[in-house]
């Protein structure tokens, strides 16, 4: 266990259980502060590997995960690891795919499916889960 994120740091979402997950956009570069222990990267093509443990999930921009079973497993791993590790979820811009994934994490953490996108939009980014199908994916997750 290496600790958790600073709750007030940029991009950090506090889930109802108290777990903290950082969302960010890969195009924005690495924020100041501690490095993640684990990252889940949502992209159409495999990104350059970071210096920490990570997983890539094929998830094209403005779309849904290419492999829903792999997405389910990856998101469950992120949720479990966030209990005592610094975990981040990131896509190109940090809004659509990342927001959708964070909404799915909120569902795993007990937020009702119908409220998960609103939860993330209020606490992370008002543009989270950009497309209707991303919002529908989060509302049906779990």
C-alpha positions, 0 to 999 in steps of 0.5 A: 500500500502506498497511500491514496490521492490528495482528495482535493487534487485536480481530477480526483473523484471521491466515491461514496465509500471514500475510495479516491480515483484520479481521472485525467486526459492523456493529452494534458500531460502528467499532473504534478504530485505523486505518481499512480500505483496503477493506471487504466488507459482507455484508447483506440491504440495502445499508448506508450507504457508508463513507469508504473503498472498499467492496463490498456483497454481498447476504447476508441474515442466517442465510442464504447469499449471494444471488449465489454467483458475486458472492460468489466474486469478492468473497471472492477480491478480499478475499483478494488485497487482504489481501496488502498492504492493511487489509481488513475483512469485516463483517455485522450481528453479525460472527459468522455471515456474517462467520465464513463469509466468513472460513472461505472466505478460509481455504480460499483461503489453503490451509486444507483445506475440512473444517478451515476453519470450525474454523480460524476458530472457534479464531482469530476467534470460536467462534460463526463460521459459525452455521448448518449451511448456512453451515458447508456453504457454507464446506466446499464453497467454492473 
